[in-house]
Amino acid sequence: MEKLDKYRNYIKNILTEYHEWVSGSANLDRESCLVFDEIHDQYFWLFMGWEGKKKIRNIQVHIRIKNEKIYIEEDWTEAGIATELLRKNVSKKDIVLAFHDLETRKLTEFAVV
């Protein structure tokens, strides 16, 4: 449980830093939003707004914790969420680059599943 709590806090802190950094921009034409669901271990950072009469939602980061591993489902950050997690000493064996298919994951140094 301690490991999962640590991972949850890492994820929330990383996404909050991105959110706060972007929210301070004067050029932001969409709202930066964070969604943390610790019950189901789903974590999102997204932008919402309007283009004319069309509602826009762009997921920047989607992370989930499954089987005590961190699954990065979507990542449009420049540095990369995996890099941020490695800086916090999360093992590559506990990070799954889930935005890649299984065959591509096998070619990385990270966990496959």
GROMACS elastic network, one bead per residue, 0.5 to 0.9 nm:
[ bonds ]
;  ai    aj funct       b0    kb
    1     4     6  0.51654   500
    1     5     6  0.62111   500
    1     6     6  0.85854   500
    2     5     6  0.51564   500
    2     6     6  0.61661   500
    2     7     6  0.86698   500
    3     6     6  0.50956   500
    3     7     6  0.62137   500
    3     8     6  0.86429   500
    3    68     6  0.78924   500
    4     7     6  0.50191   500
    4     8     6  0.60713   500
    4     9     6  0.85651   500
    4    65     6  0.81328   500
    4    68     6  0.65395   500
    4    69     6  0.86070   500
    5     8     6  0.50751   500
    5     9     6  0.62024   500
    5    10     6  0.86248   500
    6     9     6  0.51969   500
    6    10     6  0.61973   500
    6    11     6  0.87083   500
    7    10     6  0.50560   500
    7    11     6  0.61774   500
    7    12     6  0.85757   500
    7    65     6  0.82437   500
    7    68     6  0.88463   500
    7    69     6  0.87256   500
    7    70     6  0.76717   500
    7    85     6  0.88204   500
    7    90     6  0.81786   500
    8    11     6  0.52652   500
    8    12     6  0.61532   500
    8    13     6  0.85403   500
    8    38     6  0.75259   500
    8    41     6  0.78101   500
    8    43     6  0.89238   500
    8    65     6  0.81492   500
    9    12     6  0.51280   500
    9    13     6  0.59607   500
    9    14     6  0.84806   500
   10    13     6  0.52088   500
   10    14     6  0.60885   500
   10    15     6  0.85899   500
   10    84     6  0.89769   500
   10    85     6  0.73034   500
   10    88     6  0.76273   500
   11    14     6  0.52395   500
   11    15     6  0.61370   500
   11    16     6  0.83950   500
   11    43     6  0.76204   500
   11    63     6  0.79067   500
   11    81     6  0.87127   500
   11    85     6  0.79670   500
   12    15     6  0.53151   500
   12    16     6  0.59174   500
   12    17     6  0.85618   500
   12    34     6  0.89816   500
   12    36     6  0.73742   500
   12    43     6  0.76360   500
   13    16     6  0.50680   500
   13    17     6  0.61636   500
   13    18     6  0.87873   500
   14    17     6  0.52382   500
   14    18     6  0.65215   500
   14    19     6  0.87426   500
   14    81     6  0.79499   500
   14    84     6  0.73129   500
   14    85     6  0.83825   500
   15    18     6  0.51649   500
   15    19     6  0.61008   500
   15    20     6  0.85977   500
   15    34     6  0.74943   500
   15    43     6  0.84585   500
   15    44     6  0.79426   500
   15    45     6  0.65007   500
   15    61     6  0.80748   500
   15    81     6  0.88719   500
   16    20     6  0.60179   500
   16    21     6  0.84196   500
   16    34     6  0.74534   500
   16    45     6  0.84737   500
   17    20     6  0.52290   500
   17    21     6  0.60403   500
   17    22     6  0.85811   500
   18    21     6  0.51376   500
   18    22     6  0.61157   500
   18    23     6  0.83846   500
   18    45     6  0.84300   500
   18    77     6  0.87110   500
   19    22     6  0.53284   500
   19    23     6  0.58773   500
   19    24     6  0.86516   500
   19    32     6  0.62062   500
   19    33     6  0.71552   500
   19    34     6  0.72439   500
   19    45     6  0.72935   500
   19    46     6  0.88228   500
   20    23     6  0.50488   500
   20    24     6  0.63413   500
   20    32     6  0.86035   500
   21    24     6  0.55769   500
   21    25     6  0.72866   500
   22    25     6  0.54767   500
   22    28     6  0.75302   500
   22    32     6  0.72716   500
   23    26     6  0.81038   500
   23    28     6  0.71911   500
   23    31     6  0.76966   500
   23    32     6  0.63134   500
   24    27     6  0.89205   500
   24    28     6  0.82961   500
   25    28     6  0.56887   500
   26    29     6  0.84952   500
   28    31     6  0.73279   500
   28    32     6  0.85227   500
   29    49     6  0.74138   500
   29    50     6  0.88241   500
   30    47     6  0.58368   500
   30    48     6  0.54448   500
   30    50     6  0.75372   500
   30    56     6  0.86531   500
   31    46     6  0.82079   500
   31    47     6  0.53350   500
   31    48     6  0.51608   500
   31    49     6  0.61428   500
   32    45     6  0.72700   500
   32    46     6  0.58802   500
   32    48     6  0.66581   500
   33    44     6  0.80548   500
   33    45     6  0.57654   500
   33    46     6  0.52798   500
   33    47     6  0.59430   500
   33    48     6  0.73096   500
   34    43     6  0.77161   500
   34    44     6  0.57698   500
   34    46     6  0.65366   500
   34    47     6  0.88397   500
   35    42     6  0.79878   500
   35    43     6  0.57630   500
   35    45     6  0.64532   500
   35    46     6  0.82665   500
   36    39     6  0.89985   500
   36    41     6  0.76774   500
   36    42     6  0.62802   500
   36    44     6  0.65086   500
   36    45     6  0.87728   500
   37    40     6  0.57509   500
   37    41     6  0.55043   500
   37    42     6  0.51115   500
   37    43     6  0.61340   500
   37    44     6  0.87055   500
   38    42     6  0.65816   500
   38    43     6  0.79088   500
   39    42     6  0.80465   500
   40    64     6  0.81508   500
   40    65     6  0.82200   500
   41    63     6  0.81654   500
   41    64     6  0.53472   500
   41    65     6  0.52968   500
   41    66     6  0.75918   500
   42    62     6  0.73374   500
   42    63     6  0.60076   500
   42    65     6  0.68916   500
   43    61     6  0.78608   500
   43    62     6  0.56944   500
   43    63     6  0.50941   500
   43    64     6  0.60273   500
   43    65     6  0.87578   500
   44    59     6  0.71224   500
   44    60     6  0.76237   500
   44    61     6  0.55504   500
   44    63     6  0.64983   500
   44    64     6  0.87359   500
   45    58     6  0.88200   500
   45    59     6  0.62417   500
   45    60     6  0.56312   500
   45    61     6  0.51113   500
   45    62     6  0.66839   500
   46    57     6  0.68330   500
   46    58     6  0.54672   500
   46    60     6  0.51241   500
   46    61     6  0.68045   500
   46    62     6  0.85262   500
   47    56     6  0.77994   500
   47    57     6  0.56271   500
   47    58     6  0.51231   500
   47    59     6  0.64942   500
   47    60     6  0.73230   500
   48    55     6  0.74913   500
   48    56     6  0.55199   500
   48    58     6  0.65451   500
   48    59     6  0.88164   500
   49    54     6  0.85782   500
   49    55     6  0.60067   500
   49    56     6  0.52221   500
   49    57     6  0.67591   500
   50    53     6  0.65383   500
   50    54     6  0.56169   500
   50    56     6  0.54762   500
   50    57     6  0.86514   500
   51    54     6  0.52084   500
   51    55     6  0.65169   500
   51    56     6  0.68112   500
   52    55     6  0.81071   500
   59    62     6  0.69392   500
   59    74     6  0.74227   500
   59    75     6  0.83414   500
   59    76     6  0.82127   500
   60    74     6  0.67322   500
   60    75     6  0.58235   500
   60    76     6  0.50769   500
   60    77     6  0.69899   500
   61    72     6  0.77809   500
   61    73     6  0.74557   500
   61    76     6  0.63163   500
   61    77     6  0.75191   500
   61    81     6  0.82296   500
   62    71     6  0.85268   500
   62    72     6  0.62966   500
   62    73     6  0.52864   500
   62    75     6  0.67373   500
   63    70     6  0.69104   500
   63    71     6  0.56347   500
   63    73     6  0.55808   500
   63    74     6  0.69977   500
   63    75     6  0.84225   500
   64    69     6  0.83376   500
   64    70     6  0.59699   500
   64    71     6  0.51964   500
   64    72     6  0.66704   500
   64    73     6  0.73538   500
   65    68     6  0.61857   500
   65    69     6  0.55295   500
   65    71     6  0.58893   500
   65    72     6  0.87196   500
   66    69     6  0.54145   500
   66    70     6  0.65829   500
   66    71     6  0.69557   500
   67    70     6  0.84392   500
   67   113     6  0.88917   500
   68    94     6  0.72905   500
   69    93     6  0.79902   500
   69    95     6  0.58517   500
   69    96     6  0.70029   500
   69   111     6  0.85236   500
   69   113     6  0.81842   500
   70    94     6  0.59986   500
   70    96     6  0.60221   500
   70    97     6  0.85766   500
   71    94     6  0.84379   500
   71    95     6  0.61009   500
   71    97     6  0.61996   500
   71    98     6  0.56441   500
   71    99     6  0.85966   500
   71   113     6  0.84086   500
   72    75     6  0.68730   500
   72    81     6  0.75828   500
   72    82     6  0.77122   500
   72    95     6  0.74365   500
   72    96     6  0.61200   500
   72    97     6  0.52367   500
   72    98     6  0.53056   500
   72    99     6  0.65695   500
   73    96     6  0.84795   500
   73    97     6  0.68874   500
   73   100     6  0.83980   500
   74    97     6  0.86854   500
   74    98     6  0.76533   500
   74    99     6  0.57258   500
   75    78     6  0.86780   500
   75    80     6  0.66468   500
   75    81     6  0.67600   500
   75    99     6  0.77938   500
   76    79     6  0.89110   500
   76    80     6  0.73938   500
   76    81     6  0.88305   500
   77    80     6  0.52385   500
   77    81     6  0.70461   500
   78    81     6  0.87658   500
   79    82     6  0.84042   500
   79    83     6  0.65362   500
   79    84     6  0.74782   500
   80    83     6  0.53536   500
   80    84     6  0.66130   500
   80    85     6  0.89197   500
   81    85     6  0.62054   500
   81    86     6  0.86014   500
   82    85     6  0.50626   500
   82    86     6  0.61269   500
   82    87     6  0.86514   500
   82    90     6  0.88856   500
   82    92     6  0.84194   500
   82    95     6  0.70655   500
   82    96     6  0.86713   500
   82    97     6  0.79169   500
   83    86     6  0.50799   500
   83    87     6  0.63054   500
   83    88     6  0.88507   500
   84    87     6  0.51940   500
   84    88     6  0.67293   500
   85    88     6  0.50976   500
   85    89     6  0.66198   500
   85    90     6  0.55432   500
   85    91     6  0.83351   500
   85    92     6  0.89443   500
   85    95     6  0.83250   500
   86    90     6  0.50810   500
   86    91     6  0.67323   500
   86    92     6  0.72854   500
   86    95     6  0.89621   500
   87    90     6  0.74261   500
   89    92     6  0.89104   500
   90    93     6  0.83324   500
   90    94     6  0.68454   500
   90    95     6  0.76547   500
   91    94     6  0.53655   500
   91    95     6  0.69319   500
   91   110     6  0.85391   500
   92    95     6  0.52006   500
   92    96     6  0.79482   500
   92   109     6  0.67874   500
   92   111     6  0.64058   500
   93    96     6  0.77655   500
   93   109     6  0.81266   500
   93   110     6  0.56566   500
   93   112     6  0.84396   500
   94   110     6  0.75562   500
   94   111     6  0.62485   500
   94   113     6  0.89757   500
   95    98     6  0.88820   500
   95   110     6  0.59188   500
   95   111     6  0.57116   500
   95   112     6  0.84481   500
   95   113     6  0.86863   500
   96    99     6  0.86020   500
   96   100     6  0.89772   500
   96   105     6  0.78546   500
   96   110     6  0.60197   500
   96   112     6  0.59043   500
   96   113     6  0.62295   500
   97   100     6  0.59648   500
   97   101     6  0.86748   500
   97   105     6  0.66718   500
   97   108     6  0.85872   500
   97   110     6  0.70623   500
   97   111     6  0.75397   500
   97   112     6  0.75680   500
   97   113     6  0.88506   500
   98   101     6  0.69489   500
   98   102     6  0.80807   500
   98   105     6  0.77546   500
   98   112     6  0.81648   500
   98   113     6  0.82450   500
   99   105     6  0.89474   500
  100   103     6  0.80310   500
  100   104     6  0.58985   500
  100   105     6  0.59392   500
  101   104     6  0.54536   500
  101   105     6  0.62339   500
  101   106     6  0.89380   500
  102   105     6  0.50562   500
  102   106     6  0.64719   500
  102   112     6  0.65986   500
  102   113     6  0.81635   500
  103   106     6  0.53583   500
  103   107     6  0.71737   500
  103   112     6  0.86365   500
  104   107     6  0.53817   500
  104   108     6  0.71462   500
  104   112     6  0.88754   500
  105   108     6  0.53581   500
  105   109     6  0.81816   500
  105   110     6  0.72465   500
  105   111     6  0.73967   500
  105   112     6  0.53557   500
  105   113     6  0.86364   500
  106   109     6  0.78059   500
  106   110     6  0.80221   500
  106   111     6  0.79003   500
  106   112     6  0.59072   500
  107   110     6  0.85560   500
  108   111     6  0.78925   500
  108   112     6  0.82443   500
  109   112     6  0.88661   500
